[in-house]
Amino acid sequence: MTSETPGTRAEPRCPTCDIVGIEHFVTRESVEVSKSRDPWFVVVHCDQCGHVYNVLAKHVFTQATTPHFVISKDNT
């Protein structure tokens, strides 16, 4: 175990408003939802000024793939 003294931890800083602290990073789910009511994405932003850090996909469209087998007609 390590002991930390106040002010020694690295804390993120908002590049727009210069507020410091991970507690100011908040998320908001998109209004758009999938058929199963899951949000399509999540926006990570500053709770003070609204600066957007990232947009994360939550709902991903996938296609069912079937294996393609090629059977040779040559019986040699």
PDB file of N, CA, C and O in Angstrom:
ATOM      1  N   MET A   1       0.827  -1.191   0.000  1.00  0.00           N
ATOM      2  CA  MET A   1       0.000   0.000   0.000  1.00  0.00           C
ATOM      3  C   MET A   1       0.866   1.247   0.000  1.00  0.00           C
ATOM      4  O   MET A   1       1.916   1.297   0.641  1.00  0.00           O
ATOM      5  N   THR A   2       0.414   2.234  -0.717  1.00  0.00           N
ATOM      6  CA  THR A   2       1.132   3.490  -0.725  1.00  0.00           C
ATOM      7  C   THR A   2       0.258   4.568  -0.108  1.00  0.00           C
ATOM      8  O   THR A   2      -0.967   4.541  -0.231  1.00  0.00           O
ATOM      9  N   SER A   3       0.889   5.492   0.541  1.00  0.00           N
ATOM     10  CA  SER A   3       0.125   6.608   1.087  1.00  0.00           C
ATOM     11  C   SER A   3       0.279   7.793   0.161  1.00  0.00           C
ATOM     12  O   SER A   3       1.365   8.061  -0.353  1.00  0.00           O
ATOM     13  N   GLU A   4      -0.816   8.497  -0.049  1.00  0.00           N
ATOM     14  CA  GLU A   4      -0.787   9.645  -0.933  1.00  0.00           C
ATOM     15  C   GLU A   4      -0.966  10.912  -0.116  1.00  0.00           C
ATOM     16  O   GLU A   4      -1.803  10.977   0.784  1.00  0.00           O
ATOM     17  N   THR A   5      -0.189  11.887  -0.434  1.00  0.00           N
ATOM     18  CA  THR A   5      -0.372  13.174   0.211  1.00  0.00           C
ATOM     19  C   THR A   5      -1.262  14.020  -0.673  1.00  0.00           C
ATOM     20  O   THR A   5      -1.222  13.875  -1.895  1.00  0.00           O
ATOM     21  N   PRO A   6      -2.056  14.888  -0.103  1.00  0.00           N
ATOM     22  CA  PRO A   6      -2.957  15.701  -0.915  1.00  0.00           C
ATOM     23  C   PRO A   6      -2.197  16.486  -1.977  1.00  0.00           C
ATOM     24  O   PRO A   6      -1.146  17.067  -1.707  1.00  0.00           O
ATOM     25  N   GLY A   7      -2.744  16.491  -3.185  1.00  0.00           N
ATOM     26  CA  GLY A   7      -2.157  17.243  -4.274  1.00  0.00           C
ATOM     27  C   GLY A   7      -1.103  16.502  -5.075  1.00  0.00           C
ATOM     28  O   GLY A   7      -0.542  17.077  -6.008  1.00  0.00           O
ATOM     29  N   THR A   8      -0.806  15.231  -4.745  1.00  0.00           N
ATOM     30  CA  THR A   8       0.221  14.505  -5.486  1.00  0.00           C
ATOM     31  C   THR A   8      -0.357  13.633  -6.587  1.00  0.00           C
ATOM     32  O   THR A   8       0.387  13.182  -7.458  1.00  0.00           O
ATOM     33  N   ARG A   9      -1.644  13.384  -6.576  1.00  0.00           N
ATOM     34  CA  ARG A   9      -2.264  12.576  -7.626  1.00  0.00           C
ATOM     35  C   ARG A   9      -2.428  13.394  -8.894  1.00  0.00           C
ATOM     36  O   ARG A   9      -2.710  14.591  -8.843  1.00  0.00           O
ATOM     37  N   ALA A  10      -2.253  12.752 -10.004  1.00  0.00           N
ATOM     38  CA  ALA A  10      -2.485  13.418 -11.285  1.00  0.00           C
ATOM     39  C   ALA A  10      -3.989  13.524 -11.504  1.00  0.00           C
ATOM     40  O   ALA A  10      -4.697  12.518 -11.457  1.00  0.00           O
ATOM     41  N   GLU A  11      -4.466  14.707 -11.737  1.00  0.00           N
ATOM     42  CA  GLU A  11      -5.886  14.941 -11.976  1.00  0.00           C
ATOM     43  C   GLU A  11      -6.065  15.554 -13.359  1.00  0.00           C
ATOM     44  O   GLU A  11      -5.273  16.400 -13.774  1.00  0.00           O
ATOM     45  N   PRO A  12      -7.105  15.129 -14.072  1.00  0.00           N
ATOM     46  CA  PRO A  12      -7.344  15.704 -15.398  1.00  0.00           C
ATOM     47  C   PRO A  12      -7.799  17.158 -15.304  1.00  0.00           C
ATOM     48  O   PRO A  12      -8.459  17.556 -14.345  1.00  0.00           O
ATOM     49  N   ARG A  13      -7.438  17.934 -16.307  1.00  0.00           N
ATOM     50  CA  ARG A  13      -7.794  19.357 -16.362  1.00  0.00           C
ATOM     51  C   ARG A  13      -8.544  19.608 -17.666  1.00  0.00           C
ATOM     52  O   ARG A  13      -8.111  19.172 -18.732  1.00  0.00           O
ATOM     53  N   CYS A  14      -9.654  20.303 -17.577  1.00  0.00           N
ATOM     54  CA  CYS A  14     -10.427  20.654 -18.767  1.00  0.00           C
ATOM     55  C   CYS A  14      -9.650  21.699 -19.569  1.00  0.00           C
ATOM     56  O   CYS A  14      -9.239  22.718 -19.013  1.00  0.00           O
ATOM     57  N   PRO A  15      -9.444  21.463 -20.863  1.00  0.00           N
ATOM     58  CA  PRO A  15      -8.680  22.418 -21.672  1.00  0.00           C
ATOM     59  C   PRO A  15      -9.434  23.723 -21.941  1.00  0.00           C
ATOM     60  O   PRO A  15      -8.824  24.716 -22.339  1.00  0.00           O
ATOM     61  N   THR A  16     -10.732  23.729 -21.733  1.00  0.00           N
ATOM     62  CA  THR A  16     -11.517  24.925 -22.017  1.00  0.00           C
ATOM     63  C   THR A  16     -11.671  25.834 -20.804  1.00  0.00           C
ATOM     64  O   THR A  16     -11.433  27.038 -20.891  1.00  0.00           O
ATOM     65  N   CYS A  17     -12.076  25.248 -19.657  1.00  0.00           N
ATOM     66  CA  CYS A  17     -12.347  26.083 -18.480  1.00  0.00           C
ATOM     67  C   CYS A  17     -11.320  25.912 -17.364  1.00  0.00           C
ATOM     68  O   CYS A  17     -11.404  26.600 -16.346  1.00  0.00           O
ATOM     69  N   ASP A  18     -10.358  25.014 -17.533  1.00  0.00           N
ATOM     70  CA  ASP A  18      -9.269  24.766 -16.582  1.00  0.00           C
ATOM     71  C   ASP A  18      -9.704  24.212 -15.227  1.00  0.00           C
ATOM     72  O   ASP A  18      -8.928  24.259 -14.273  1.00  0.00           O
ATOM     73  N   ILE A  19     -10.916  23.694 -15.122  1.00  0.00           N
ATOM     74  CA  ILE A  19     -11.326  23.048 -13.872  1.00  0.00           C
ATOM     75  C   ILE A  19     -10.585  21.721 -13.755  1.00  0.00           C
ATOM     76  O   ILE A  19     -10.338  21.058 -14.763  1.00  0.00           O
ATOM     77  N   VAL A  20     -10.230  21.331 -12.540  1.00  0.00           N
ATOM     78  CA  VAL A  20      -9.412  20.142 -12.309  1.00  0.00           C
ATOM     79  C   VAL A  20     -10.214  19.113 -11.512  1.00  0.00           C
ATOM     80  O   VAL A  20     -10.893  19.460 -10.546  1.00  0.00           O
ATOM     81  N   GLY A  21     -10.130  17.837 -11.927  1.00  0.00           N
ATOM     82  CA  GLY A  21     -10.724  16.749 -11.163  1.00  0.00           C
ATOM     83  C   GLY A  21     -11.556  15.809 -12.014  1.00  0.00           C
ATOM     84  O   GLY A  21     -12.309  16.231 -12.891  1.00  0.00           O
ATOM     85  N   ILE A  22     -11.399  14.526 -11.733  1.00  0.00           N
ATOM     86  CA  ILE A  22     -12.127  13.495 -12.471  1.00  0.00           C
ATOM     87  C   ILE A  22     -13.622  13.591 -12.223  1.00  0.00           C
ATOM     88  O   ILE A  22     -14.415  13.154 -13.058  1.00  0.00           O
ATOM     89  N   GLU A  23     -14.018  14.150 -11.101  1.00  0.00           N
ATOM     90  CA  GLU A  23     -15.453  14.267 -10.788  1.00  0.00           C
ATOM     91  C   GLU A  23     -16.180  15.207 -11.752  1.00  0.00           C
ATOM     92  O   GLU A  23     -17.410  15.220 -11.790  1.00  0.00           O
ATOM     93  N   HIS A  24     -15.438  15.983 -12.521  1.00  0.00           N
ATOM     94  CA  HIS A  24     -16.053  16.892 -13.488  1.00  0.00           C
ATOM     95  C   HIS A  24     -16.214  16.262 -14.865  1.00  0.00           C
ATOM     96  O   HIS A  24     -16.770  16.884 -15.771  1.00  0.00           O
ATOM     97  N   PHE A  25     -15.725  15.019 -15.031  1.00  0.00           N
ATOM     98  CA  PHE A  25     -15.970  14.255 -16.254  1.00  0.00           C
ATOM     99  C   PHE A  25     -17.293  13.532 -16.053  1.00  0.00           C
ATOM    100  O   PHE A  25     -17.394  12.676 -15.175  1.00  0.00           O
ATOM    101  N   VAL A  26     -18.297  13.853 -16.838  1.00  0.00           N
ATOM    102  CA  VAL A  26     -19.604  13.211 -16.712  1.00  0.00           C
ATOM    103  C   VAL A  26     -20.012  12.636 -18.060  1.00  0.00           C
ATOM    104  O   VAL A  26     -19.449  12.994 -19.095  1.00  0.00           O
ATOM    105  N   THR A  27     -20.992  11.747 -18.040  1.00  0.00           N
ATOM    106  CA  THR A  27     -21.469  11.137 -19.277  1.00  0.00           C
ATOM    107  C   THR A  27     -22.956  11.403 -19.445  1.00  0.00           C
ATOM    108  O   THR A  27     -23.696  11.616 -18.484  1.00  0.00           O
ATOM    109  N   ARG A  28     -23.353  11.382 -20.696  1.00  0.00           N
ATOM    110  CA  ARG A  28     -24.769  11.533 -21.021  1.00  0.00           C
ATOM    111  C   ARG A  28     -25.077  10.593 -22.170  1.00  0.00           C
ATOM    112  O   ARG A  28     -24.375  10.580 -23.182  1.00  0.00           O
ATOM    113  N   GLU A  29     -26.133   9.806 -22.008  1.00  0.00           N
ATOM    114  CA  GLU A  29     -26.519   8.862 -23.055  1.00  0.00           C
ATOM    115  C   GLU A  29     -27.290   9.583 -24.150  1.00  0.00           C
ATOM    116  O   GLU A  29     -27.963  10.583 -23.900  1.00  0.00           O
ATOM    117  N   SER A  30     -27.185   9.064 -25.360  1.00  0.00           N
ATOM    118  CA  SER A  30     -27.868   9.677 -26.499  1.00  0.00           C
ATOM    119  C   SER A  30     -29.379   9.509 -26.382  1.00  0.00           C
ATOM    120  O   SER A  30     -29.873   8.583 -25.738  1.00  0.00           O
ATOM    121  N   VAL A  31     -30.082  10.411 -27.011  1.00  0.00           N
ATOM    122  CA  VAL A  31     -31.538  10.321 -27.076  1.00  0.00           C
ATOM    123  C   VAL A  31     -31.931   9.200 -28.030  1.00  0.00           C
ATOM    124  O   VAL A  31     -32.935   8.519 -27.825  1.00  0.00           O
ATOM    125  N   GLU A  32     -31.126   9.015 -29.075  1.00  0.00           N
ATOM    126  CA  GLU A  32     -31.385   7.958 -30.045  1.00  0.00           C
ATOM    127  C   GLU A  32     -31.124   6.603 -29.400  1.00  0.00           C
ATOM    128  O   GLU A  32     -30.103   6.411 -28.738  1.00  0.00           O
ATOM    129  N   VAL A  33     -32.044   5.668 -29.593  1.00  0.00           N
ATOM    130  CA  VAL A  33     -31.901   4.345 -28.994  1.00  0.00           C
ATOM    131  C   VAL A  33     -32.156   3.263 -30.031  1.00  0.00           C
ATOM    132  O   VAL A  33     -32.780   3.504 -31.065  1.00  0.00           O
ATOM    133  N   SER A  34     -31.664   2.075 -29.735  1.00  0.00           N
ATOM    134  CA  SER A  34     -31.873   0.922 -30.606  1.00  0.00           C
ATOM    135  C   SER A  34     -33.266   0.346 -30.367  1.00  0.00           C
ATOM    136  O   SER A  34     -34.019   0.836 -29.526  1.00  0.00           O
ATOM    137  N   LYS A  35     -33.589  -0.685 -31.110  1.00  0.00           N
ATOM    138  CA  LYS A  35     -34.889  -1.348 -30.922  1.00  0.00           C
ATOM    139  C   LYS A  35     -35.034  -1.919 -29.525  1.00  0.00           C
ATOM    140  O   LYS A  35     -36.146  -2.028 -29.009  1.00  0.00           O
ATOM    141  N   SER A  36     -33.917  -2.284 -28.909  1.00  0.00           N
ATOM    142  CA  SER A  36     -33.956  -2.835 -27.548  1.00  0.00           C
ATOM    143  C   SER A  36     -33.818  -1.737 -26.481  1.00  0.00           C
ATOM    144  O   SER A  36     -33.594  -2.030 -25.306  1.00  0.00           O
ATOM    145  N   ARG A  37     -33.955  -0.478 -26.901  1.00  0.00           N
ATOM    146  CA  ARG A  37     -33.930   0.697 -26.020  1.00  0.00           C
ATOM    147  C   ARG A  37     -32.556   1.012 -25.422  1.00  0.00           C
ATOM    148  O   ARG A  37     -32.463   1.746 -24.438  1.00  0.00           O
ATOM    149  N   ASP A  38     -31.485   0.458 -26.017  1.00  0.00           N
ATOM    150  CA  ASP A  38     -30.131   0.800 -25.588  1.00  0.00           C
ATOM    151  C   ASP A  38     -29.700   2.069 -26.313  1.00  0.00           C
ATOM    152  O   ASP A  38     -29.978   2.216 -27.503  1.00  0.00           O
ATOM    153  N   PRO A  39     -29.022   2.996 -25.617  1.00  0.00           N
ATOM    154  CA  PRO A  39     -28.553   4.204 -26.308  1.00  0.00           C
ATOM    155  C   PRO A  39     -27.507   3.862 -27.357  1.00  0.00           C
ATOM    156  O   PRO A  39     -26.745   2.911 -27.188  1.00  0.00           O
ATOM    157  N   TRP A  40     -27.466   4.631 -28.438  1.00  0.00           N
ATOM    158  CA  TRP A  40     -26.503   4.387 -29.504  1.00  0.00           C
ATOM    159  C   TRP A  40     -25.104   4.789 -29.084  1.00  0.00           C
ATOM    160  O   TRP A  40     -24.135   4.128 -29.458  1.00  0.00           O
ATOM    161  N   PHE A  41     -24.977   5.866 -28.312  1.00  0.00           N
ATOM    162  CA  PHE A  41     -23.665   6.337 -27.906  1.00  0.00           C
ATOM    163  C   PHE A  41     -23.752   7.078 -26.576  1.00  0.00           C
ATOM    164  O   PHE A  41     -24.836   7.411 -26.098  1.00  0.00           O
ATOM    165  N   VAL A  42     -22.576   7.329 -25.990  1.00  0.00           N
ATOM    166  CA  VAL A  42     -22.456   8.077 -24.741  1.00  0.00           C
ATOM    167  C   VAL A  42     -21.479   9.226 -24.995  1.00  0.00           C
ATOM    168  O   VAL A  42     -20.431   9.034 -25.612  1.00  0.00           O
ATOM    169  N   VAL A  43     -21.825  10.408 -24.521  1.00  0.00           N
ATOM    170  CA  VAL A  43     -20.959  11.574 -24.665  1.00  0.00           C
ATOM    171  C   VAL A  43     -20.286  11.839 -23.322  1.00  0.00           C
ATOM    172  O   VAL A  43     -20.963  11.961 -22.301  1.00  0.00           O
ATOM    173  N   VAL A  44     -18.947  11.928 -23.318  1.00  0.00           N
ATOM    174  CA  VAL A  44     -18.183  12.260 -22.117  1.00  0.00           C
ATOM    175  C   VAL A  44     -17.836  13.741 -22.211  1.00  0.00           C
ATOM    176  O   VAL A  44     -17.202  14.178 -23.172  1.00  0.00           O
ATOM    177  N   HIS A  45     -18.262  14.522 -21.193  1.00  0.00           N
ATOM    178  CA  HIS A  45     -18.059  15.964 -21.273  1.00  0.00           C
ATOM    179  C   HIS A  45     -17.782  16.567 -19.903  1.00  0.00           C
ATOM    180  O   HIS A  45     -17.952  15.905 -18.878  1.00  0.00           O
ATOM    181  N   CYS A  46     -17.357  17.822 -19.891  1.00  0.00           N
ATOM    182  CA  CYS A  46     -17.091  18.575 -18.667  1.00  0.00           C
ATOM    183  C   CYS A  46     -18.421  19.079 -18.108  1.00  0.00           C
ATOM    184  O   CYS A  46     -19.224  19.650 -18.847  1.00  0.00           O
ATOM    185  N   ASP A  47     -18.661  18.875 -16.823  1.00  0.00           N
ATOM    186  CA  ASP A  47     -19.926  19.320 -16.245  1.00  0.00           C
ATOM    187  C   ASP A  47     -19.971  20.825 -15.975  1.00  0.00           C
ATOM    188  O   ASP A  47     -21.031  21.351 -15.634  1.00  0.00           O
ATOM    189  N   GLN A  48     -18.865  21.514 -16.119  1.00  0.00           N
ATOM    190  CA  GLN A  48     -18.829  22.957 -15.890  1.00  0.00           C
ATOM    191  C   GLN A  48     -19.059  23.755 -17.176  1.00  0.00           C
ATOM    192  O   GLN A  48     -19.883  24.670 -17.203  1.00  0.00           O
ATOM    193  N   CYS A  49     -18.332  23.407 -18.237  1.00  0.00           N
ATOM    194  CA  CYS A  49     -18.415  24.207 -19.463  1.00  0.00           C
ATOM    195  C   CYS A  49     -18.997  23.445 -20.648  1.00  0.00           C
ATOM    196  O   CYS A  49     -19.344  24.056 -21.659  1.00  0.00           O
ATOM    197  N   GLY A  50     -19.110  22.111 -20.541  1.00  0.00           N
ATOM    198  CA  GLY A  50     -19.681  21.325 -21.634  1.00  0.00           C
ATOM    199  C   GLY A  50     -18.686  20.836 -22.668  1.00  0.00           C
ATOM    200  O   GLY A  50     -19.082  20.227 -23.662  1.00  0.00           O
ATOM    201  N   HIS A  51     -17.383  21.093 -22.453  1.00  0.00           N
ATOM    202  CA  HIS A  51     -16.365  20.622 -23.396  1.00  0.00           C
ATOM    203  C   HIS A  51     -16.500  19.111 -23.576  1.00  0.00           C
ATOM    204  O   HIS A  51     -16.535  18.368 -22.596  1.00  0.00           O
ATOM    205  N   VAL A  52     -16.576  18.655 -24.837  1.00  0.00           N
ATOM    206  CA  VAL A  52     -16.738  17.233 -25.132  1.00  0.00           C
ATOM    207  C   VAL A  52     -15.364  16.588 -25.249  1.00  0.00           C
ATOM    208  O   VAL A  52     -14.540  16.995 -26.068  1.00  0.00           O
ATOM    209  N   TYR A  53     -15.127  15.561 -24.404  1.00  0.00           N
ATOM    210  CA  TYR A  53     -13.862  14.826 -24.432  1.00  0.00           C
ATOM    211  C   TYR A  53     -13.905  13.684 -25.428  1.00  0.00           C
ATOM    212  O   TYR A  53     -12.924  13.432 -26.128  1.00  0.00           O
ATOM    213  N   ASN A  54     -15.043  12.983 -25.497  1.00  0.00           N
ATOM    214  CA  ASN A  54     -15.119  11.809 -26.354  1.00  0.00           C
ATOM    215  C   ASN A  54     -16.571  11.408 -26.564  1.00  0.00           C
ATOM    216  O   ASN A  54     -17.446  11.763 -25.773  1.00  0.00           O
ATOM    217  N   VAL A  55     -16.818  10.668 -27.636  1.00  0.00           N
ATOM    218  CA  VAL A  55     -18.116  10.061 -27.906  1.00  0.00           C
ATOM    219  C   VAL A  55     -17.853   8.571 -28.062  1.00  0.00           C
ATOM    220  O   VAL A  55     -17.063   8.160 -28.913  1.00  0.00           O
ATOM    221  N   LEU A  56     -18.514   7.762 -27.240  1.00  0.00           N
ATOM    222  CA  LEU A  56     -18.274   6.321 -27.210  1.00  0.00           C
ATOM    223  C   LEU A  56     -19.489   5.576 -27.745  1.00  0.00           C
ATOM    224  O   LEU A  56     -20.614   5.829 -27.314  1.00  0.00           O
ATOM    225  N   ALA A  57     -19.270   4.670 -28.672  1.00  0.00           N
ATOM    226  CA  ALA A  57     -20.362   3.862 -29.219  1.00  0.00           C
ATOM    227  C   ALA A  57     -20.821   2.844 -28.184  1.00  0.00           C
ATOM    228  O   ALA A  57     -20.000   2.182 -27.549  1.00  0.00           O
ATOM    229  N   LYS A  58     -22.130   2.721 -28.016  1.00  0.00           N
ATOM    230  CA  LYS A  58     -22.680   1.697 -27.130  1.00  0.00           C
ATOM    231  C   LYS A  58     -23.417   0.639 -27.920  1.00  0.00           C
ATOM    232  O   LYS A  58     -23.422  -0.530 -27.535  1.00  0.00           O
ATOM    233  N   HIS A  59     -24.035   1.026 -29.011  1.00  0.00           N
ATOM    234  CA  HIS A  59     -24.808   0.093 -29.827  1.00  0.00           C
ATOM    235  C   HIS A  59     -24.093  -0.057 -31.157  1.00  0.00           C
ATOM    236  O   HIS A  59     -23.891   0.927 -31.868  1.00  0.00           O
ATOM    237  N   VAL A  60     -23.715  -1.256 -31.492  1.00  0.00           N
ATOM    238  CA  VAL A  60     -22.954  -1.501 -32.711  1.00  0.00           C
ATOM    239  C   VAL A  60     -23.767  -2.408 -33.618  1.00  0.00           C
ATOM    240  O   VAL A  60     -24.280  -3.441 -33.188  1.00  0.00           O
ATOM    241  N   PHE A  61     -23.877  -2.008 -34.883  1.00  0.00           N
ATOM    242  CA  PHE A  61     -24.587  -2.831 -35.858  1.00  0.00           C
ATOM    243  C   PHE A  61     -23.656  -3.931 -36.337  1.00  0.00           C
ATOM    244  O   PHE A  61     -22.515  -3.670 -36.718  1.00  0.00           O
ATOM    245  N   THR A  62     -24.142  -5.144 -36.318  1.00  0.00           N
ATOM    246  CA  THR A  62     -23.349  -6.268 -36.803  1.00  0.00           C
ATOM    247  C   THR A  62     -24.146  -7.034 -37.846  1.00  0.00           C
ATOM    248  O   THR A  62     -25.377  -6.999 -37.852  1.00  0.00           O
ATOM    249  N   GLN A  63     -23.448  -7.715 -38.711  1.00  0.00           N
ATOM    250  CA  GLN A  63     -24.084  -8.560 -39.706  1.00  0.00           C
ATOM    251  C   GLN A  63     -23.753 -10.006 -39.390  1.00  0.00           C
ATOM    252  O   GLN A  63     -22.613 -10.353 -39.083  1.00  0.00           O
ATOM    253  N   ALA A  64     -24.757 -10.820 -39.472  1.00  0.00           N
ATOM    254  CA  ALA A  64     -24.524 -12.243 -39.276  1.00  0.00           C
ATOM    255  C   ALA A  64     -23.758 -12.770 -40.485  1.00  0.00           C
ATOM    256  O   ALA A  64     -24.159 -12.552 -41.629  1.00  0.00           O
ATOM    257  N   THR A  65     -22.680 -13.447 -40.229  1.00  0.00           N
ATOM    258  CA  THR A  65     -21.899 -14.003 -41.333  1.00  0.00           C
ATOM    259  C   THR A  65     -21.973 -15.520 -41.279  1.00  0.00           C
ATOM    260  O   THR A  65     -21.942 -16.129 -40.210  1.00  0.00           O
ATOM    261  N   THR A  66     -22.068 -16.094 -42.426  1.00  0.00           N
ATOM    262  CA  THR A  66     -22.092 -17.551 -42.499  1.00  0.00           C
ATOM    263  C   THR A  66     -20.799 -18.002 -43.158  1.00  0.00           C
ATOM    264  O   THR A  66     -20.284 -17.313 -44.038  1.00  0.00           O
ATOM    265  N   PRO A  67     -20.272 -19.136 -42.751  1.00  0.00           N
ATOM    266  CA  PRO A  67     -19.035 -19.603 -43.362  1.00  0.00           C
ATOM    267  C   PRO A  67     -19.261 -19.970 -44.835  1.00  0.00           C
ATOM    268  O   PRO A  67     -20.309 -20.503 -45.198  1.00  0.00           O
ATOM    269  N   HIS A  68     -18.287 -19.684 -45.651  1.00  0.00           N
ATOM    270  CA  HIS A  68     -18.363 -20.011 -47.072  1.00  0.00           C
ATOM    271  C   HIS A  68     -17.411 -21.172 -47.346  1.00  0.00           C
ATOM    272  O   HIS A  68     -16.192 -21.033 -47.236  1.00  0.00           O
ATOM    273  N   PHE A  69     -17.984 -22.307 -47.700  1.00  0.00           N
ATOM    274  CA  PHE A  69     -17.193 -23.482 -48.008  1.00  0.00           C
ATOM    275  C   PHE A  69     -17.199 -23.701 -49.512  1.00  0.00           C
ATOM    276  O   PHE A  69     -18.243 -23.616 -50.158  1.00  0.00           O
ATOM    277  N   VAL A  70     -16.043 -23.978 -50.054  1.00  0.00           N
ATOM    278  CA  VAL A  70     -15.938 -24.294 -51.482  1.00  0.00           C
ATOM    279  C   VAL A  70     -15.574 -25.758 -51.576  1.00  0.00           C
ATOM    280  O   VAL A  70     -14.531 -26.185 -51.082  1.00  0.00           O
ATOM    281  N   ILE A  71     -16.437 -26.518 -52.211  1.00  0.00           N
ATOM    282  CA  ILE A  71     -16.187 -27.951 -52.372  1.00  0.00           C
ATOM    283  C   ILE A  71     -15.801 -28.201 -53.827  1.00  0.00           C
ATOM    284  O   ILE A  71     -16.547 -27.884 -54.754  1.00  0.00           O
ATOM    285  N   SER A  72     -14.661 -28.755 -53.990  1.00  0.00           N
ATOM    286  CA  SER A  72     -14.144 -29.018 -55.329  1.00  0.00           C
ATOM    287  C   SER A  72     -14.927 -30.156 -55.974  1.00  0.00           C
ATOM    288  O   SER A  72     -15.242 -31.146 -55.314  1.00  0.00           O
ATOM    289  N   LYS A  73     -15.240 -30.021 -57.257  1.00  0.00           N
ATOM    290  CA  LYS A  73     -15.931 -31.072 -57.998  1.00  0.00           C
ATOM    291  C   LYS A  73     -14.947 -32.126 -58.488  1.00  0.00           C
ATOM    292  O   LYS A  73     -15.346 -33.196 -58.948  1.00  0.00           O
ATOM    293  N   ASP A  74     -13.671 -31.818 -58.388  1.00  0.00           N
ATOM    294  CA  ASP A  74     -12.622 -32.742 -58.829  1.00  0.00           C
ATOM    295  C   ASP A  74     -12.379 -33.762 -57.722  1.00  0.00           C
ATOM    296  O   ASP A  74     -11.998 -33.374 -56.617  1.00  0.00           O
ATOM    297  N   ASN A  75     -12.582 -35.029 -57.976  1.00  0.00           N
ATOM    298  CA  ASN A  75     -12.418 -36.090 -56.976  1.00  0.00           C
ATOM    299  C   ASN A  75     -11.069 -36.768 -57.081  1.00  0.00           C
ATOM    300  O   ASN A  75     -10.966 -37.944 -56.731  1.00  0.00           O
ATOM    301  N   THR A  76     -10.049 -36.106 -57.536  1.00  0.00           N
ATOM    302  CA  THR A  76      -8.765 -36.752 -57.681  1.00  0.00           C
ATOM    303  C   THR A  76      -7.947 -36.626 -56.425  1.00  0.00           C
ATOM    304  O   THR A  76      -6.821 -37.120 -56.369  1.00  0.00           O
TER     305      THR A  76
END
